[in-house]
Amino acid sequence: VTLIGRPENSLPFTASVLNNEANIPIKNGVMHVIRGILSGTVIPLDTVLSTMQGA
């Protein structure tokens, strides 16, 4: 929950994780969802499930 409250601190960490885990589809999908939450974007559950199943 602190990630949402302090996006200015978590974004660099998120970016570094994305760079490190870019080759892992599941991790990349999860980080994509987290980035969406951090940026205030509402992601439909169907999209999340499709991403996970596609990975």
ChimeraX commands (.cxc) that place a marker at each C-alpha (Angstrom):
marker #1 position 0.00,0.00,0.00 radius 0.5
marker #1 position 2.97,2.28,0.66 radius 0.5
marker #1 position 3.90,1.92,-3.02 radius 0.5
marker #1 position 0.65,3.66,-4.02 radius 0.5
marker #1 position 1.13,6.33,-1.36 radius 0.5
marker #1 position 4.71,7.09,-2.40 radius 0.5
marker #1 position 4.97,6.54,-6.19 radius 0.5
marker #1 position 7.90,8.94,-6.51 radius 0.5
marker #1 position 10.00,6.54,-4.44 radius 0.5
marker #1 position 8.76,3.26,-5.90 radius 0.5
marker #1 position 8.89,4.11,-9.61 radius 0.5
marker #1 position 12.71,3.90,-9.91 radius 0.5
marker #1 position 12.61,0.56,-8.09 radius 0.5
marker #1 position 9.81,-0.66,-10.36 radius 0.5
marker #1 position 11.77,0.40,-13.43 radius 0.5
marker #1 position 14.86,-1.49,-12.24 radius 0.5
marker #1 position 12.78,-4.60,-11.59 radius 0.5
marker #1 position 11.24,-4.35,-15.06 radius 0.5
marker #1 position 14.72,-4.16,-16.58 radius 0.5
marker #1 position 15.97,-7.13,-14.56 radius 0.5
marker #1 position 12.91,-9.33,-15.11 radius 0.5
marker #1 position 12.09,-8.29,-18.69 radius 0.5
marker #1 position 12.77,-11.82,-19.96 radius 0.5
marker #1 position 10.24,-13.42,-17.60 radius 0.5
marker #1 position 6.70,-13.02,-19.05 radius 0.5
marker #1 position 4.88,-13.64,-15.77 radius 0.5
marker #1 position 7.03,-11.20,-13.81 radius 0.5
marker #1 position 6.72,-8.68,-16.64 radius 0.5
marker #1 position 2.92,-9.06,-16.59 radius 0.5
marker #1 position 2.80,-8.53,-12.84 radius 0.5
marker #1 position 5.02,-5.46,-13.04 radius 0.5
marker #1 position 2.85,-4.10,-15.86 radius 0.5
marker #1 position -0.16,-4.37,-13.57 radius 0.5
marker #1 position 1.74,-2.71,-10.71 radius 0.5
marker #1 position 2.86,0.12,-13.00 radius 0.5
marker #1 position -0.76,0.59,-14.05 radius 0.5
marker #1 position -1.84,0.85,-10.42 radius 0.5
marker #1 position 0.97,3.28,-9.63 radius 0.5
marker #1 position 0.06,5.49,-12.57 radius 0.5
marker #1 position -3.60,5.50,-11.49 radius 0.5
marker #1 position -4.77,3.38,-14.41 radius 0.5
marker #1 position -7.65,1.00,-13.70 radius 0.5
marker #1 position -6.89,-2.37,-15.29 radius 0.5
marker #1 position -9.83,-4.76,-15.86 radius 0.5
marker #1 position -9.48,-8.17,-14.20 radius 0.5
marker #1 position -10.05,-9.86,-17.56 radius 0.5
marker #1 position -6.99,-8.10,-18.96 radius 0.5
marker #1 position -4.91,-9.25,-16.00 radius 0.5
marker #1 position -6.09,-12.84,-16.36 radius 0.5
marker #1 position -5.46,-12.80,-20.11 radius 0.5
marker #1 position -1.95,-11.50,-19.53 radius 0.5
marker #1 position -1.19,-14.20,-16.97 radius 0.5
marker #1 position -2.66,-16.99,-19.13 radius 0.5
marker #1 position -0.84,-15.69,-22.19 radius 0.5
marker #1 position 2.44,-15.87,-20.31 radius 0.5
marker link #1:1,2 radius 0.2
marker link #1:2,3 radius 0.2
marker link #1:3,4 radius 0.2
marker link #1:4,5 radius 0.2
marker link #1:5,6 radius 0.2
marker link #1:6,7 radius 0.2
marker link #1:7,8 radius 0.2
marker link #1:8,9 radius 0.2
marker link #1:9,10 radius 0.2
marker link #1:10,11 radius 0.2
marker link #1:11,12 radius 0.2
marker link #1:12,13 radius 0.2
marker link #1:13,14 radius 0.2
marker link #1:14,15 radius 0.2
marker link #1:15,16 radius 0.2
marker link #1:16,17 radius 0.2
marker link #1:17,18 radius 0.2
marker link #1:18,19 radius 0.2
marker link #1:19,20 radius 0.2
marker link #1:20,21 radius 0.2
marker link #1:21,22 radius 0.2
marker link #1:22,23 radius 0.2
marker link #1:23,24 radius 0.2
marker link #1:24,25 radius 0.2
marker link #1:25,26 radius 0.2
marker link #1:26,27 radius 0.2
marker link #1:27,28 radius 0.2
marker link #1:28,29 radius 0.2
marker link #1:29,30 radius 0.2
marker link #1:30,31 radius 0.2
marker link #1:31,32 radius 0.2
marker link #1:32,33 radius 0.2
marker link #1:33,34 radius 0.2
marker link #1:34,35 radius 0.2
marker link #1:35,36 radius 0.2
marker link #1:36,37 radius 0.2
marker link #1:37,38 radius 0.2
marker link #1:38,39 radius 0.2
marker link #1:39,40 radius 0.2
marker link #1:40,41 radius 0.2
marker link #1:41,42 radius 0.2
marker link #1:42,43 radius 0.2
marker link #1:43,44 radius 0.2
marker link #1:44,45 radius 0.2
marker link #1:45,46 radius 0.2
marker link #1:46,47 radius 0.2
marker link #1:47,48 radius 0.2
marker link #1:48,49 radius 0.2
marker link #1:49,50 radius 0.2
marker link #1:50,51 radius 0.2
marker link #1:51,52 radius 0.2
marker link #1:52,53 radius 0.2
marker link #1:53,54 radius 0.2
marker link #1:54,55 radius 0.2
view
